[in-house]
Amino acid sequence: MSRSFPVKYVGESGRLTVRVDAFNFLNHANLNNPDALLTSPTFGVAAYGRTERASGFPAVTPLNETARQFQLILRLSF
């Protein structure tokens, strides 16, 4: 989303643009299967996402979960 505002102090064409970019905005938990090894200290715990093991196959790289990211941009044009 972005919004531009006129700024009188910089001249007639002066504008301040405020912009917010959001990446992976609808992020939600994608849990793996729980650890099924009875003697494991993490027995029954479902690990978060598929990022624990690298597959080495380049086609699944976009499927790696990343956190929500927001970017704020202020631009002054004159």
Contacts in CASP RR format, 6 or more apart in sequence:
PFRMAT RR
TARGET T0000
AUTHOR 0000-0000-0000
METHOD contacts of the structure
MODEL  1
MSRSFPVKYVGESGRLTVRVDAFNFLNHANLNNPDALLTSPTFGVAAYGR
TERASGFPAVTPLNETARQFQLILRLSF
1 19 0 8 1.000
1 20 0 8 1.000
2 17 0 8 1.000
2 18 0 8 1.000
2 19 0 8 1.000
2 20 0 8 1.000
3 17 0 8 1.000
3 18 0 8 1.000
3 19 0 8 1.000
4 15 0 8 1.000
4 16 0 8 1.000
4 17 0 8 1.000
4 18 0 8 1.000
5 15 0 8 1.000
5 16 0 8 1.000
5 17 0 8 1.000
5 18 0 8 1.000
6 14 0 8 1.000
6 15 0 8 1.000
6 16 0 8 1.000
7 14 0 8 1.000
7 15 0 8 1.000
7 16 0 8 1.000
7 76 0 8 1.000
7 78 0 8 1.000
10 76 0 8 1.000
10 78 0 8 1.000
11 78 0 8 1.000
13 77 0 8 1.000
13 78 0 8 1.000
14 76 0 8 1.000
14 77 0 8 1.000
14 78 0 8 1.000
15 76 0 8 1.000
15 77 0 8 1.000
15 78 0 8 1.000
16 74 0 8 1.000
16 75 0 8 1.000
16 76 0 8 1.000
16 77 0 8 1.000
17 73 0 8 1.000
17 74 0 8 1.000
17 75 0 8 1.000
17 76 0 8 1.000
17 77 0 8 1.000
18 72 0 8 1.000
18 73 0 8 1.000
18 74 0 8 1.000
19 72 0 8 1.000
19 73 0 8 1.000
19 74 0 8 1.000
19 75 0 8 1.000
20 70 0 8 1.000
20 71 0 8 1.000
20 72 0 8 1.000
20 73 0 8 1.000
21 70 0 8 1.000
21 71 0 8 1.000
21 73 0 8 1.000
22 68 0 8 1.000
22 69 0 8 1.000
22 70 0 8 1.000
22 71 0 8 1.000
23 66 0 8 1.000
23 68 0 8 1.000
23 69 0 8 1.000
23 70 0 8 1.000
23 71 0 8 1.000
24 66 0 8 1.000
24 67 0 8 1.000
24 68 0 8 1.000
24 69 0 8 1.000
25 68 0 8 1.000
27 65 0 8 1.000
27 66 0 8 1.000
27 67 0 8 1.000
27 68 0 8 1.000
29 48 0 8 1.000
29 49 0 8 1.000
30 48 0 8 1.000
30 49 0 8 1.000
30 50 0 8 1.000
30 65 0 8 1.000
31 46 0 8 1.000
31 47 0 8 1.000
31 48 0 8 1.000
31 49 0 8 1.000
32 46 0 8 1.000
32 47 0 8 1.000
32 48 0 8 1.000
32 49 0 8 1.000
32 50 0 8 1.000
32 52 0 8 1.000
33 46 0 8 1.000
34 43 0 8 1.000
34 44 0 8 1.000
34 45 0 8 1.000
34 46 0 8 1.000
35 42 0 8 1.000
35 43 0 8 1.000
35 44 0 8 1.000
35 45 0 8 1.000
35 46 0 8 1.000
35 47 0 8 1.000
36 43 0 8 1.000
36 44 0 8 1.000
37 43 0 8 1.000
48 65 0 8 1.000
49 65 0 8 1.000
50 60 0 8 1.000
50 63 0 8 1.000
50 64 0 8 1.000
50 65 0 8 1.000
51 64 0 8 1.000
51 65 0 8 1.000
END
